[in-house]
Amino acid sequence: MSEVTRTVVVRSEPLPRRTFRIFVELEGMYRNMVEQLVLHAVNSGITKFTRLKAERYREVRSLYPQLPSHYAYTACQDAAERAHSFLRLKKMGKARKPYPEVRSVSIWLDDHLWRAEGLISISMATHRGRVNVSIELNKHFLRYVNRGWRLASEAKVKLDHRERRLIFYLTFKKEVSEYRPKAYITVDVNESAEAVLIDGVVYLFETDLSRVTLGYYYRRKRVQEKYDSVYGPGSRPERRVFRRLSGNEKALKREIRQKLAALIVREAARRQAAIVLERLGKEPAKGMIERIKDPQLRHRVYQAAFKGVQRAIEEKAREYGVPVIYVDPRNTSRVCPIHGAEIVYGGNRHGVCSKGGETWHRDVVACYNLLLRALGGDGGDAPSRLRALIPVDGGPVPLGPTAAHEPTGVPRALWARWRSLRPIMNEQMIEVKA
Ligand SMILES: [Zn+2]
């Protein structure tokens, strides 16, 4: 049994000026408390909430007697966390300033400071008494409510000064227990696609993650050249464009990874299957991105295409109670899963088994070898269990869209609209019948 936590953002309706002013005052007082607490905590090397509260709660509490006392309490929690991460950065020599700046504030709330009034409004305790604000319902929020998630008492609220709204960060929790796997779904990730072995078929889902990373890299370079020549290096307009570009890049990659992870995890949950992933090292282990010379860029491609993809799957899997298994990734695409002999690759992703002479797609080989390792085989001597799964007679197998050795490619434009694999599975059924 483990607890899964998700944060959901909910906005209030735009507030009347007079009401919003109450929250502006509240934010000011809260910020002031946090600033004082952080200063004290950093000066005395305090990183624990309990100690900070013991030493300073009374003092900050007396600053604003009209404010509900729990704000002083949550300000201590907030400040302790800020001090903790600042002191850690300082230890690593990464802190740029002697003290942490309290720049953006989200007010930490506990069960005394807020409560949901049904689904349409939130009541908050303030220095002017309780204030009710109506919230805008969104799909995301309703999905968690309808699927049996429990709304936790801790929350945060931020002020949107431009639109005079409150932005709530609500926490949903759920107890999930992992099932015992009845089957395996293996996932082999490469820089532009994820190969997934489900029910004896390898699907190759295009992600184009490295192309996204590289595309934005070159766009940034062009922007830099242009702005540097006009404004000089590191100008404000240049930084603004950079910020927008990297925001867009992050959002696009996150969407790609999360959508595909959700698709894979739902299929696993439907079959009560475990997901098998490669155990990745710290460094880009795969030769495929070594040709990228810039080490930072290589790191970004690796993070987006390998680490990031795995993290998205892990996170989604936890939510559905899907077990995740890690296996040794070495040589997963080099050895024939049927004959245990080396596969000789030409210039592309297709290779020929040096023993059986059959043709293999690299990602199909990797998927089957991951399955072998999950089943306990060492990849050298294929257990009969697997041999039964791969329809091959040992002779040369022609490449074709329905051959077991060729993955079923699925472009992103297609899978991004799916909630399950049913569309493609139905298509295969029709093909088989015909
Ligand atoms: Zn072979």
Boltz pocket constraint, residues with backbone or C-beta under 6 A from the ligand:
constraints:
  - pocket:
      binder: B
      contacts: [[A, 336], [A, 337], [A, 338], [A, 339], [A, 340], [A, 341], [A, 353], [A, 354], [A, 355], [A, 356], [A, 357], [A, 358]]
      max_distance: 6.0
